[in-house]
Amino acid sequence: MVDFPKNKKIILFDGICNLCNDAVLKVIKNDHKNNFVFAALQSKSGKEIINNLKIDVSKIDSIIFYEPGVAYNIKSTAALKIMKDFGGFWFLTQIFGILPISIRDFIYNYIAKNRYQWFGKKESCMIPTPELKAKFLN
């Protein structure tokens, strides 16, 4: 069983996707309140969380934003909730919340479907630098 850090929000991401890895680095840069930790979907921790939440990742192909003891979100809703925590000018992204989820997720799915073709992928998951290692679950 993974020992989750207390009072942290967990972002599960595709560890071999270049776009996803860049997004993780962007979240780390903007996580001024140190709210987030990360796990690749392919990692031991990621698989355990997915199993505990009973999520079929073959059907969602998405980032998963998990607040232990609260809820989890996927796709565009996950992205909006993550950006909401950044503060500052990022609050402007919340305007997309007025769009119906079906429209937001249509755009999200289109990008997700083409992410490897457009941005490439790695042979293995990103290995965090020693400074960032504490931000990642094993």
trRosetta pair geometry for C-beta under 8 A, 3 or more apart (Angstrom, degrees):
i j d omega theta_ij theta_ji phi_ij phi_ji
1 48 7.1 151 -135 -173 40 141
2 44 7.6 155 -78 121 108 88
2 45 4.7 95 -110 -128 144 84
2 48 5.0 149 -17 88 114 146
2 49 6.8 -38 37 -54 149 84
2 137 6.2 37 -163 -176 132 131
2 138 7.9 -173 -125 61 101 78
4 8 7.1 -152 169 59 89 107
4 10 6.9 -74 -141 -54 115 133
4 68 5.3 125 129 -60 161 159
4 137 7.6 -25 -113 -103 63 137
5 8 4.2 38 88 6 109 138
5 37 5.7 117 28 -26 130 151
8 35 6.7 147 -140 174 57 43
8 36 6.7 104 -171 -139 90 15
8 37 4.8 32 161 -3 141 108
8 68 7.8 40 71 14 67 114
9 35 5.4 14 20 151 107 95
9 36 5.3 -42 73 -100 89 67
9 37 7.6 163 77 25 41 67
9 65 6.7 2 169 -173 113 86
9 66 7.0 162 -170 82 66 47
9 67 5.1 -29 -118 -95 90 76
9 82 7.9 -177 122 -107 138 74
9 85 7.3 -150 32 -62 153 164
10 36 7.4 132 -103 -156 20 69
10 37 5.6 -27 -107 72 69 87
10 38 7.3 147 -160 -99 63 22
10 39 6.3 -1 -172 9 110 107
10 49 6.7 -141 124 -124 151 159
10 65 7.7 154 83 -160 53 40
10 66 4.4 -20 66 67 101 101
10 67 7.7 179 24 -79 74 28
10 68 6.9 63 -2 -36 116 93
10 137 7.1 2 -134 -15 116 137
11 24 7.0 171 105 -113 134 86
11 27 6.5 6 4 135 170 173
11 36 5.6 11 -9 -163 112 120
11 37 7.5 -180 23 87 75 37
11 38 5.1 -27 68 -108 93 75
11 39 7.7 163 83 28 48 62
11 63 6.6 -17 -168 -174 91 107
11 64 7.4 152 -159 80 43 54
11 65 5.8 -12 -106 -106 72 67
11 66 7.7 -176 -79 24 26 75
11 78 7.9 124 -129 174 85 115
11 82 6.6 55 -96 -105 126 131
12 38 7.7 147 -89 -161 29 59
12 39 5.4 -24 -106 74 74 88
12 40 7.5 66 -159 175 66 11
12 41 5.4 85 168 -78 102 73
12 46 5.2 125 -138 -135 106 96
12 49 6.2 -156 -72 86 134 139
12 50 7.1 136 -159 -61 164 93
12 63 6.8 155 81 -165 62 55
12 64 4.0 0 53 55 114 103
12 65 7.9 -142 25 -64 75 27
12 66 6.6 45 -12 -6 105 115
13 17 7.4 -116 161 50 92 114
13 20 4.5 160 174 177 111 117
13 21 7.6 151 129 -71 135 44
13 23 7.0 -172 -133 78 144 113
13 24 5.7 -140 36 -65 166 114
13 38 6.5 -23 14 -159 113 106
13 39 7.8 150 24 81 69 41
13 40 6.2 -56 74 -116 70 52
13 41 6.6 -121 93 -23 21 89
13 63 5.4 -4 -102 -118 75 88
14 17 3.9 51 99 -1 117 121
14 20 4.4 157 58 -12 85 169
14 40 7.2 27 179 -155 15 82
14 41 5.6 -15 -94 17 48 124
14 42 7.7 60 -151 -19 50 100
14 63 7.8 -89 -7 -79 81 66
14 115 7.9 114 65 100 150 150
15 20 7.3 -89 -71 102 17 131
15 21 7.3 65 -156 -75 41 97
15 40 2.8 14 -58 -139 124 133
15 41 6.5 -150 -8 35 89 68
15 42 4.9 -100 33 32 125 111
15 43 6.6 107 -47 -34 150 92
15 46 7.7 -135 -32 -21 118 164
15 122 7.7 -75 137 60 67 123
15 124 7.7 -28 129 158 112 49
15 125 3.2 -14 156 -119 133 99
15 126 6.1 -137 -164 14 82 76
16 40 7.9 82 -23 -159 62 130
16 42 7.0 50 -21 -11 99 149
16 121 4.8 39 142 -177 92 105
16 122 4.8 -137 -151 59 65 80
16 123 7.3 -125 -138 85 111 6
16 124 6.8 -91 -99 -169 96 8
16 125 6.2 -73 -61 -80 67 54
17 20 3.7 69 82 11 115 113
17 21 6.5 176 89 -12 59 82
17 115 5.5 12 -154 133 121 131
17 116 6.7 -91 -118 -78 84 74
17 119 7.0 53 180 90 79 124
17 121 5.6 -39 -101 -112 42 91
17 122 7.8 -70 -3 13 11 87
18 21 5.7 -55 -145 38 31 111
18 22 6.3 31 156 -18 65 106
18 115 7.8 -177 53 164 74 92
18 119 4.3 -155 76 145 109 100
18 120 4.7 40 -6 75 142 83
18 121 6.1 -132 -16 -93 85 33
18 122 6.6 130 -67 -34 75 85
19 22 5.8 -57 -151 38 29 111
19 23 6.4 32 150 -22 64 106
19 111 7.8 -161 162 163 163 104
19 115 4.7 -104 26 -156 140 110
19 118 7.4 37 -55 87 130 102
19 119 4.1 114 -47 57 94 171
20 23 5.5 -52 -149 34 33 114
20 24 6.5 38 151 -22 64 100
20 63 7.1 172 -130 -80 104 100
20 115 7.3 55 -31 170 89 150
21 24 5.6 -47 -149 30 34 114
21 25 6.7 34 152 -16 63 102
21 122 7.2 56 -28 -16 150 131
21 126 4.9 133 -127 -49 123 140
22 25 5.7 -53 -151 37 34 112
22 26 6.4 38 148 -21 65 104
22 119 7.6 -114 9 -166 132 138
23 26 5.4 -52 -149 35 35 115
23 27 6.5 37 151 -21 66 101
23 63 7.6 -88 111 -83 150 144
24 27 5.7 -51 -150 34 33 111
24 28 6.4 35 151 -20 65 103
24 38 5.6 65 -145 -125 120 156
24 126 7.5 -171 64 47 147 155
25 28 5.6 -49 -147 35 34 114
25 29 6.4 38 152 -21 64 105
26 29 5.7 -53 -149 35 31 114
26 30 6.4 8 158 0 65 113
27 30 6.1 -73 -145 50 28 96
27 31 5.8 41 155 -43 69 109
27 36 5.9 -48 153 74 120 165
27 38 7.8 130 83 -73 135 121
27 82 6.2 -50 -116 174 121 125
28 31 5.7 -47 -137 18 27 118
28 36 7.6 -118 -87 79 55 120
28 38 8.0 -53 -65 -25 102 135
28 132 6.5 -8 -145 -130 155 117
28 135 6.2 46 -113 179 112 169
30 86 4.4 -12 156 -130 121 115
30 90 6.9 98 -174 -58 142 148
31 34 6.0 86 142 -92 102 29
31 35 5.9 -135 -156 37 100 77
31 36 5.1 -103 -118 28 143 107
31 85 7.4 13 -120 118 72 116
31 86 7.4 -73 -81 -104 41 72
32 86 7.4 86 10 -156 97 56
32 87 6.8 -65 44 39 127 125
33 85 6.9 -112 44 172 126 98
33 87 7.7 104 -25 -13 115 126
35 85 5.3 -104 57 179 159 143
36 82 7.4 43 -87 -141 141 96
36 85 7.5 133 -44 97 105 153
36 135 7.2 34 105 -161 78 101
37 135 5.6 -168 -127 -172 63 52
37 136 6.8 164 -174 -94 84 17
37 137 5.9 82 145 -37 120 91
38 135 5.9 30 16 140 99 89
38 136 5.1 -37 72 -106 90 70
38 137 7.0 -156 88 12 37 79
39 43 5.2 -123 -174 60 86 132
39 45 4.3 -113 -132 98 140 113
39 46 4.1 -179 137 -66 106 82
39 49 6.5 124 73 6 150 138
39 136 6.7 125 -87 -164 51 70
39 137 4.2 -28 -79 55 109 111
40 43 4.3 107 59 -20 88 102
40 46 5.2 -90 91 -31 44 152
40 125 4.5 -57 -69 -132 172 136
40 126 7.4 164 -71 35 126 81
41 46 4.6 -167 -129 165 19 139
41 47 7.5 84 171 -65 51 61
41 50 6.9 63 -149 -53 80 138
41 57 6.1 129 -165 -138 132 158
41 64 7.6 107 -91 12 100 114
42 46 6.3 31 37 69 25 144
42 47 7.5 12 -167 -49 20 99
42 125 5.7 -160 68 -60 122 123
43 46 4.3 96 53 7 82 106
43 47 6.8 -149 89 -5 42 85
43 125 6.6 66 -62 -95 92 175
43 137 7.0 142 113 95 144 84
43 138 6.8 -165 176 154 123 34
44 47 6.0 -58 -149 37 26 108
44 48 6.4 24 155 -18 62 109
44 138 6.0 -5 55 127 115 77
45 48 5.7 -58 -148 37 30 111
45 49 6.3 29 156 -18 66 105
45 137 3.7 -154 148 127 173 117
45 138 5.6 118 -30 76 116 45
46 49 5.9 -55 -148 35 29 108
46 50 6.3 28 154 -18 64 109
46 137 7.5 148 -47 82 65 115
47 50 5.6 -55 -147 38 31 113
47 51 6.2 31 155 -18 65 107
48 51 5.7 -54 -147 38 30 111
48 52 6.2 30 155 -19 65 107
49 52 5.7 -55 -146 37 30 111
49 53 6.2 16 159 -7 66 111
49 64 7.7 166 122 103 123 140
49 66 6.3 -145 -178 5 131 173
50 53 6.1 -65 -145 46 26 102
50 55 4.9 -93 -154 58 75 104
50 57 5.9 -30 -146 -38 141 116
50 64 7.5 152 -92 13 84 168
51 54 7.2 24 -177 -76 33 43
53 64 7.8 157 69 -176 164 145
53 66 7.0 -111 -67 -113 147 128
53 72 5.8 9 -140 4 147 154
55 60 6.8 -48 -180 15 105 142
55 64 6.7 37 -176 -106 176 147
55 72 7.5 -77 -65 101 134 153
55 74 8.0 151 -144 -70 133 131
56 59 4.6 40 104 15 108 113
56 60 7.0 126 86 -8 64 95
57 60 5.9 -73 -136 48 42 94
57 61 7.2 101 174 -67 71 38
57 62 7.9 -143 -142 38 76 69
58 61 7.8 15 -165 -52 23 80
60 64 7.9 70 111 -73 143 98
60 74 5.4 -55 -177 -170 136 155
60 75 7.2 -119 -174 -45 98 98
61 109 7.6 83 81 -131 116 75
61 112 5.2 129 130 152 107 132
61 113 7.5 66 126 -76 152 60
62 74 4.4 72 110 -174 148 102
62 75 4.7 -62 -135 -64 140 66
62 78 7.0 130 158 20 112 143
62 108 7.3 36 -119 149 104 125
62 112 6.5 -42 -90 -111 61 157
63 74 7.0 157 79 -149 53 58
63 75 7.3 145 48 -75 78 20
63 78 5.0 -166 99 108 99 143
63 79 6.6 94 60 -63 140 81
64 72 5.8 0 -177 -178 97 121
64 73 7.5 157 -157 79 52 41
64 74 5.6 -23 -104 -96 67 81
64 78 6.4 -123 -140 -111 19 153
65 72 6.4 158 83 -159 50 66
65 73 4.7 -12 59 59 105 91
65 74 7.5 -171 20 -77 77 31
65 77 7.8 -133 37 110 126 75
65 78 3.7 163 -3 -147 111 92
65 79 7.9 -160 -36 -43 132 29
65 81 5.4 159 119 76 161 124
65 82 5.7 -137 -104 -55 136 97
66 71 8.0 -140 -142 111 52 38
66 72 4.3 -15 -103 -105 74 102
67 70 3.7 -21 105 52 114 126
67 71 5.9 21 51 50 102 58
67 72 7.1 -176 23 -83 62 50
72 78 8.0 -1 172 -96 69 109
73 77 4.4 -114 -175 111 124 106
73 78 4.2 174 107 -76 94 70
73 81 5.6 108 48 7 153 145
74 77 6.8 45 63 54 40 101
74 78 5.3 -10 -137 -28 12 125
75 78 6.1 119 51 16 29 102
75 79 7.3 -59 141 -3 37 101
75 104 7.4 122 136 120 108 96
75 105 4.8 26 155 -118 151 93
75 108 4.6 113 -168 115 93 158
75 109 7.3 -15 -131 -55 124 76
75 112 7.9 -75 -119 -33 84 145
76 79 5.5 -53 -148 37 38 113
76 80 6.2 37 156 -18 69 105
76 96 7.3 -115 179 137 119 125
76 101 6.9 175 65 -147 119 68
76 104 3.6 -160 105 149 169 112
76 105 5.3 -125 5 -73 114 58
76 107 7.2 68 -79 66 132 96
76 108 4.5 -136 -53 -45 89 138
77 80 5.8 -54 -147 38 31 110
77 81 6.3 30 156 -18 65 107
77 101 6.6 -7 -52 -124 109 110
77 104 7.5 102 -48 109 63 143
78 81 5.9 -59 -148 37 28 108
78 82 6.4 29 155 -20 64 107
79 82 5.8 -55 -150 34 30 112
79 83 6.4 22 157 -13 65 109
79 108 7.2 -170 0 -110 138 124
80 83 5.9 -58 -145 41 31 107
80 84 6.3 42 153 -33 64 103
80 93 6.4 -167 -127 132 71 105
80 94 6.4 102 -166 -110 104 58
80 96 6.3 -142 -95 79 120 108
80 97 5.6 126 -168 -73 154 95
80 104 7.9 -25 -34 -165 128 150
81 84 5.5 -45 -149 23 32 119
81 85 7.4 34 154 -20 59 98
82 85 6.3 -59 -169 26 35 109
82 86 7.7 44 140 -33 62 97
83 86 5.5 -35 -163 5 49 120
83 90 5.0 -151 178 179 88 115
83 93 4.5 -27 128 73 149 153
83 94 7.6 -162 99 -57 108 71
84 90 7.4 -167 -97 127 18 108
84 91 7.3 60 -133 -112 60 60
84 93 7.6 -124 -65 77 59 107
84 94 6.0 73 -96 -80 94 111
86 90 3.8 39 79 34 125 166
87 90 6.4 63 68 44 23 112
87 91 7.2 -3 -156 -46 30 95
88 91 7.2 -173 88 -9 31 88
89 92 5.8 -13 172 0 70 115
90 93 5.6 -24 -177 7 65 114
91 94 5.7 -32 -176 7 56 119
92 95 6.1 -18 179 -6 56 113
93 96 6.1 -30 176 12 62 112
94 97 5.1 -18 -175 0 65 123
95 98 6.3 -34 -179 8 52 110
96 99 5.6 -33 -173 14 61 116
96 104 6.2 107 161 -108 105 117
99 103 4.8 -102 170 78 112 123
99 104 5.1 131 96 -52 119 94
100 103 5.0 90 65 6 84 100
100 104 7.2 -159 94 -2 42 88
101 104 5.6 -59 -143 44 36 111
101 105 5.6 28 161 -14 72 113
102 105 6.1 -57 -137 44 23 104
102 106 6.3 34 155 -30 60 104
103 106 5.6 -47 -148 26 30 116
103 107 6.9 26 155 -12 61 102
104 107 6.1 -62 -161 37 31 107
104 108 6.2 30 147 -18 67 111
105 108 5.0 -49 -139 40 40 117
105 109 5.9 45 158 -24 70 103
106 109 5.9 -53 -146 36 25 111
106 110 6.5 29 152 -23 60 105
107 110 5.7 -53 -150 31 31 114
107 111 6.7 26 154 -13 64 104
108 111 6.1 -62 -156 39 30 106
108 112 6.1 27 152 -18 67 112
109 112 5.5 -55 -139 40 32 112
109 113 6.0 37 159 -25 66 106
110 113 5.9 -52 -147 31 25 113
110 114 6.7 -2 160 5 59 113
111 114 6.3 -79 -150 51 27 94
111 115 6.2 55 153 -67 68 91
112 115 5.7 -23 -144 -19 30 120
114 117 5.1 -64 -165 49 70 113
114 118 5.2 56 139 -17 96 113
115 118 6.1 -64 -136 46 26 101
115 119 5.5 -30 -176 32 67 115
116 119 7.1 -71 -114 59 16 74
116 120 6.6 19 -165 -153 53 12
116 121 4.7 -20 -129 -32 94 116
122 125 7.1 124 89 -98 132 13
122 126 6.8 133 15 -63 169 66
128 132 4.0 -121 -175 95 114 106
128 133 5.0 163 96 -83 118 52
128 135 6.8 -172 -145 59 159 96
128 136 5.0 -178 -11 -8 146 140
129 132 5.0 76 53 18 79 101
129 133 7.2 -113 94 -37 38 80
130 133 5.6 -26 -147 -12 34 121
132 135 5.1 -50 -174 30 72 119
132 136 6.9 55 137 -16 86 106
133 136 6.1 -72 -158 38 40 104
